[in-house]
Amino acid sequence: MKTIYLMVVLVSVGMFGISTGCKKKEGDSRVTVRMVDAPGDFQQVNVEVLQVQVHHSGQGWINLPTVAGVYDLLTLQNDVSATLVNAGTLPAGDLQQFRLILGDENTVMVDSLYFPLATPSAQQSGLKINLNSNFAPNTAYEVVLDFDAAKSIVTQGNGSYSLKPVIKVLSINPL
């Protein structure tokens, strides 16, 4: 009787170990974020990117290791892209949005003259881009953002220019 009892206990413990030991450990995802653009009617459209953030459903906004700088959007055509984040690590899970925080060095060149680009909310709340994607653990992804400069520049009645960004996620690809 003791032998049967001992076998039942051992089998039960073994089954418990199998059921708990086979759970997948949640790991981190890695992400690379690139930016591209379509042709526009300007000579240059320069946008200063200070920070790239992602909104994680369980952790809120997460800063990604950003390659900050001023990017001429019009040079990002014909398979040319700018890497904004190179293999940043973030928790796996549901990601709702990306956010680009811009600096003050945003300009447009028209007729060989630079004009400042007014960016009303880009320095404070950032430019938000819907993502709504689930990133699997232990997987690397490449996200390509299409910043459409031609549709994003608005000429004001007084001759000044403002930036009303038109940005979309062009692709999300596991690497």
N, C-alpha and C positions, 0 to 999 in steps of 0.2 A: 504494500500500500504506500509506504514511504517512497518507493522507487517511482511509482506512478505520479505521486504528488510532486516529486522533484522534477520529473520529466515535464509535467504541465507547467511548472514554474519556469523552467529553462526555456521551453518553447514560447511561453508568454513573453519572457524577457527578450528573447531573440526576435520575436515579431515586433515588439516595441522598438527595438534597436533598428530594425529594418525600416519601420514606418517613419522614424524620426531621422534616420541617417540618410535616407534617399531624397529628402527635400533639397531642392536646388537652392544654393546660397545666392542671394541677390548680390550681384556685383555692380560695378560702375560701367557706364558707357563712355565712349570717347567720341568727340565730335570735332570735325573740321568745318569751318564756315567760310565759304568763298562768296564773292560778290561779282556780278557781271552787269552789263548795261547794253541797251540797244542804241542805235545811232540817234543823234539829235542835231538841232540846227544851231548849236552854240559851238564856240571854239574850245571851251573848257567848261566843265562843271565840277568844281572842287568841293568835296565834302570832308569835313574833319570828323573822323570816328574816334571817340575816346574810349568807349566801353561797349562790349557785347554782353548781354545778359539773356538768360533763358528762364522762363517761368515753369517751375516743376510743381505738379499738383500737390505734393506732400511737403515741399520745402520752400515754396515762394520763389522769389527772384534770386538767381545764382549768377554771380559774376564769372565770366569765362576769361581765360588768359588771352587778352585782346592784343593784336598787333595794331596799336593806335597809330594814327597818321592821317595826313590829308591825301585823299584819293581823287584823282581826276576820273570821273565816271566814264567819260567818253573814250578813255584808253582801254576800257574793259569790254572789248568786243572781239569777235572773230576768235573764239577759244582762248582769249586772254582774260584772266580773272585776278582778283586781289584776295589774298588769304587774310581774313580778319581774325580767325581763331585757328590755331594749328594744334590739333589733337588735345583739346581741352577735355578734362575729365569731369563727369557729372553723374549723379545717381541715376540709375536706370529707372524708367517709369514713364508716366504721362507728362509730356511737355506741351503746354498750351501756346506759348508765344516766345518769340525772340524780341529783344528790345535793343535798338542802337542808340546810345547816348552820343550826341554830337557836341562838338566844341564850337568856338566862335569863328574859326577860319573857313567859312563856307562862302565861296565866290562863284560867279559865272563870268566868262569872258565873252564879250560881244564886240565886234569890230575892233579887236585888239585892245580893248579896255576891260579892266576888272571891275565888277560891281559886287557889293556884298549881297549875300542871300539872307534875307530875314527868315529865321527858323523859330517861329513862336514857341513851340513846346518841346522841341527836340533836345534842348539843353537840360530841361528839368525832368520831364516824364519820359523822354525818349521816343523814338519812332517804333511803334509796335507792329509786329508782323505775326499774323496768326500761323501757328504751326500744327497744333492738334495732332500729335503723333506719339506713339509709344516706342520708347527706345529700350531695346532688350539688354539684359545684363551681358557683360563681357563681349560687347559688340562695338565696332567703330563705325561711325556714320560720316558721310559728307553731305552737308546741306549747302545748296547753291541759292543765293538770294539774287533776284533780278531787280535792280534799282533802275527804274525807267526814268532817266534824266529828262528826256523830251517831254514827258507828261507831268514831270514833277516841278518844272520851273514855270512860275506864273509872272507875267509882266504886269506890273501895277500901272494905274493911270498916270502916276507922276514920274514914270520912267524907271522906277526901282524894280527890284526882283525879289520874289519870295520863293521859298521851297515848301511845296505841299507834296510831300513824298508819295510816290506810287511805287510800292515795293511788294513783291510777292515771292513766295517760296517756289523756285523753279523746279527743284528736285531734292529728294531725301533718299540717299542711296547707302545701303550698308557696304562697307569696304571689305 
